[in-house]
Amino acid sequence: MARGNKADALAAWDKKYVWHPFTQQADWVKEEPVVVESARGWHFKDTRGRRYLDGVSSLWVNVHGHGEPALNAALRRQLKKMAHVTFLGLTHEPAVRLARELVRLAPRGLTRVFYSDNGSTAVEVAMKMAFQYGAQREGHVRRSEFFALANSYHGDTLGSVSVGGIGLFHKRFRPLLFKTHFGLSPSCPRCPFNRLKKTNCLYPLRGKRTGVLPKPGDLRRETGCRWECLASAEKIFRARRDRLAAAVVEPAVQAAAGMLVMPPGYLRGLERLCRRYGVLLIADEVATGFGRTGTMFAVQHEGVRPDLMCVSKSITGGTLPLAATLAREEIYRAFLGRYEEFKTFFHGHTYTANPLACAAALANLRLYRTRRLLRRLTPRIRLLRSWLEGVASLPAVGSVRQIGLMAGVELVRKKNGMRPFPPELKMGQRVCRAARAGGLWIRPLSDIIVILPPLALPAPMFRRMLGVIRESIRQTVPPAERPL
Ligand SMILES: *Cc1c(COP(=O)(O)O)cnc(C)c1O
C-alpha cells in the first residue's frame, strides 16, 4: 500500500473500530489522528513522515529515549529464554533479581515486593493489603475506610477511583465506591485559606545541603500559612483513627491534577500524623518514582518511610507494562499462618511479574546506575527552574510548579486572581497543538501545560523543547484576552 493510502486507511479504521482512553470520541473522529509508525531516541514519527519530540515521555514512562539499545538487547535476551510463564506457583530469575534491586533502592523498611502490571492495580494491591493487615492484626474487620487528598489521582479501577479526588474523573462513579475521607489538597495556588499569596510552587532544588528543607515557619512568614492542609488531615485522623486502614498519597506532587507541587514539609507532617494516629501510609510513587522528582523516590526528599509503596510508570523505561507494591516486613508477616487460617493474600493477575517486563526493568535500573542518571539530572532541573521563573512573568501564566523534571505551567485569562479561561476555549489543547506544529508532542491537563521530558533528554534538546513551549503560549493566547 502506498504510504499516503496506508495512513488514510489506518486513520479510517481507527475511527471505525477503536475507542481511546480519556478521549471525547466525537472530537476525535473529526480530526486527523497522528498514527505513529516508529519511535527512536527522543522522537517518534507518524505515517505521514512527520517527526515529534516526545515531550511528556509517552505519558510519563520513557526514560532513556525510544529504542534504547540496552533495553532492546535485554528484551531480546529474555525472549530467547521465555516470554511468559505464570507467577502463581512458579518463580523466575528476572522477577527475583528485580525484587532484590527494588528493595535495595527503596526507602528503608520496605522489604517485600508484590508484582502486578499497572499503576492502578499497584494501588489496589496496597489498599487490599492495608485492609487485610488491619483485620488480621486486630482480629476483626474494623478498618475499612481510607484517607486520601482532594485532587488526588491513583488510577482508574474502582478501588483506586475510590481514593481519587478529581471531580471530573471520579465524581460520577461515587455510588460505586467505598468510603474515603478527603483531606485538603496541600497545594498553595489552590489554598482556600491563603488565597493566592503563593501562586508558584517550586520545590527546593537539591544542592550540597541535600535533605535540608525550609522550616514550616518559613512558609508561615512568607504567606501567613498555618498549615491548614495538615490540620484538615489531623481532624479526619482524630475522628476516624480506629476506622482508617491507610492514608494514600501521591508524595510531593499531585501530578494528574495538574502538577500540584506540595509545600516542602507537608509529607513529613503527614507521616508524623500517620504514626501518631496509627494509620498506615501508602505512598503512590507511580508517577514520581524512578527519578522524576530528582531523587529515586519522592518520599526521599523528606526522609519519609511509607508502610507500602506503589511503583510503575518509569519502571521499565517505557517499554512494557509492569508494577509493584512494596511492603514492610511487619505487614508481610501478618499474612503468614497455616493454610487453613486463610491469611493468604488472595490476589494476583494473570501476567503478574511478566519475565520480559522484569528483564526490561532490570536493564532500565542498571542504566540508571551505570550512567549515573540521577546525578546528571541536576543541570537540567536547574535549566527548567530558570526557564519557569522567566515564563511565570508572561501575562497568560497564572502559576508555575516544579519538582525535579516534573513541571506544570497554568494558563489563566487574568493573572490577577488566577481567573481561568472558559473551558470551551480549550486553551491548553490549543497551546499543545501549536507546539505540535513546532515538532513537539505534549499533552495538557486542562489548561495546565505539562512538562515531563524523558529523564535522559540532552540539555540542548530540552532547551529547544522549552523554547517551543514558550513560543506556543505566546502565539496562542490571543492579545484581546491578555490582561493588563
Ligand atoms: C498514572 C498513575 C496511576 C495509574 O497508573 P496506570 O498504569 O495508568 O493504571 C496511579 N497513580 C498515579 C500517581 C499515577 O500517576
The ligand as an SDF file (V2000), in Angstrom:
LIG
                    3D

 15 15  0  0  0  0  0  0  0  0999 V2000
   -0.6960    7.0330   36.2810 C   0  0  0  0  0  0  0  0  0  0  0  0
   -0.9200    6.9100   37.7240 C   0  0  0  0  0  0  0  0  0  0  0  0
   -1.6090    5.8130   38.2730 C   0  0  0  0  0  0  0  0  0  0  0  0
   -2.2840    4.7870   37.4140 C   0  0  0  0  0  0  0  0  0  0  0  0
   -1.3910    4.0280   36.6690 O   0  0  0  0  0  0  0  0  0  0  0  0
   -1.9500    3.1710   35.4300 P   0  0  0  0  0  0  0  0  0  0  0  0
   -0.7670    2.3920   34.9800 O   0  0  0  0  0  0  0  0  0  0  0  0
   -2.4180    4.1750   34.4220 O   0  0  0  0  0  0  0  0  0  0  0  0
   -3.0530    2.3370   35.9310 O   0  0  0  0  0  0  0  0  0  0  0  0
   -1.7100    5.7150   39.6400 C   0  0  0  0  0  0  0  0  0  0  0  0
   -1.1830    6.6540   40.4370 N   0  0  0  0  0  0  0  0  0  0  0  0
   -0.5090    7.7120   39.9600 C   0  0  0  0  0  0  0  0  0  0  0  0
    0.0790    8.6940   40.9040 C   0  0  0  0  0  0  0  0  0  0  0  0
   -0.3740    7.8930   38.5800 C   0  0  0  0  0  0  0  0  0  0  0  0
    0.2380    8.9610   38.0980 O   0  0  0  0  0  0  0  0  0  0  0  0
  1  2  1  0
  2  3  1  0
  2 14  2  0
  3  4  1  0
  3 10  2  0
  4  5  1  0
  5  6  1  0
  6  7  2  0
  6  8  1  0
  6  9  1  0
 10 11  1  0
 11 12  2  0
 12 13  1  0
 12 14  1  0
 14 15  1  0
M  END
$$$$
